[in-house]
Structures are given as C-alpha cells and as structure tokens.
C-alpha cells in the first residue's frame, strides 16, 4: 500500500503502455495460439454456425410479426443443436491436425524453404556489401557526408513504395530486361522474374538488400568507429597487410556489432511480407508470412493461425538468442 501511495503517479503514467501491450500484443498472440490448436474442420464450421446464430438472433429481435418470429426461433433451435453436435464431434477440442496438415502441404514446405533461402542469401549478401560500404565510408575523403546520405536514403522509404519501385526494374518490360536486351544477353522472350524458383528468390533478396542495407551500414560504421585508433596505429607499425589487418584485428573487435546486426536482420528477414507479396505474389514464391496471409484470405483461419504461430516461434528463437548474447556480453564486460 505504501508503494502505491508513493508511486501512484508513475503507475498511472505507465498504465496506458501496459494496456496497449496487453490489448494489442499479448491477447492477439494468445488468441492466435489458441486458434492454431483448433481443427480447421471444426473451426470453419463453428464460425459459420456461430455467425448464423447471431444473425438469427438479430432477426428474432426485429421480426415484424409472431409467425415470422416463430420461424426464426425454430431455425435458431436447429442451429443451436447443430452447434452442440459439432462440439461433440471427433475433431472438436485441442488438436495438432493443423500443424500436421501444414508440414505435409507442399506449398508450406516450399514457403519454409523460400523463407530460409531468402534469409541466408540476404544476410550473406547484406553482410558483405554493408561491410564494404562501411569500410569505405569510415575513411576520410571529400564528400563523405553526401555519400552517407545517399546510402541511408532507402531507410526512409516505406517498404510498399520500395516494392513498387522494384517492379519497374524486375517487370517483364522493366529496366533490367531492357538493359539485358541491349547488351545482347536476352532472347526474344523477356525474363519473367516472378515465375518462381531461384529467379524470384534472387529478386526478393536484391529488393530486400536495397531496402535494409542502410541499417547494417550504420551498425558497422558504429563498430568501426568504436575501435581505438591505437589499435590501428599498432597494426600499421607492425606492417600488417590491409587484408590481414581486417581479418585479425577489425573483424574480432567488431564481433558484438556484427552479431547484433545479423540477428536483428534475421528477425526482420523471416517476417518479410510486402516485398515478396508485391514482387512475386503468393502462388509462385510463397513465404511463411505470405502463406499465412493467403490462408487467412481463404478464410482458413486456423491454418493461418498455425502458420503464424510457427513463424512467431522462429522469430522468438532469434529474439531470445539476441537477448542471451547481449546479457552474456554485459557479464563479460562487467
């Protein structure tokens, strides 16, 4: 009680934040988790009958005469009995059928492969390119501020706008096919970059790299600037070649920044949504996120919930890995 009297204002100020977290984060996650363990056959039929019962209840309350009201009441009784029979059906209650169906569905297995491929290829490409740019931008030269601004520009562009920009490049009549045609590297038929397979994966990786590269560049520049100048001076006195200096001095000292950048990007890459949806669609190049969206659009809510739960589990693994690494580094530096 004394604690409440002392900190009542602080608690009152934090209350909206707790309400937001509970209402818009915790409850939706728990609801999604619950729906993922409901058999799709039960869930869809239950939603139809529950909606029908609500409509009949409304019609009874607004029936113009007793005869029509009795007809609605009869229909309501039949719907209620159907709901009761459904609740005693073999596929009612907690079930793993949605997860079994997902892992035996070729589209979902393909979505997992595509998601993993885009994540691994994207992280590898982004690491190499971002590190190269960071090494250049960490050196003193004329116009460095201008080039930093150019590199960071994609960070301020909304993802959906970035995807739209990329369609001008990767469309069958886009700039890339035009360049390949002028160079004589393209036949009469233009390349359909959204046809699926590695072409679509490479297209999404390129688009994602262009969009998120500035974040990794910023983290790597911060890591490079955090290295003491005395370390660079010592390596120069030793006469170490630049490549040897990079692998034996720079990379080990940048390990915390590299780890942070890769884990944060992995979390973001697994939940990538707008770019593949606009560039490749859900038919030829499904990802876990777009597969979840397409199942929800087909009103397969329980399958969509199970797919979303799997994606959430993967992201949580990376989140806890990141928190573990940060906590371990704090203990090491303490």
Secondary structure by P-SEA (a helix, b strand, c coil): cccccccaaaaaaaaaaaaaaaaccaaaaaaaaaaaaccaaaaaaaaaaaaaaaaaaaaaaacccaaaaaaaaaaaaaaaaaaaaaaacccccccaaaaaaaaacaaaaaaaaaaaaaaaaaaaaaaaaaaaaaaaaaccccaaaaaaaaaaccccccaaaaaaaaaaacccccaaaaaaaaaccccccccccccccaaaaaaaaaaaaaacaaaaaaaaaaaaaaccaaaaaaaaaacccaaaaaaccccccaaaaaaaaaaaaaaaaaaccaaaaaaccccccccaaaaaaaaaaacaaaaaaaaaaaaaaaaaaaaaaaaaaaaaaaaaac
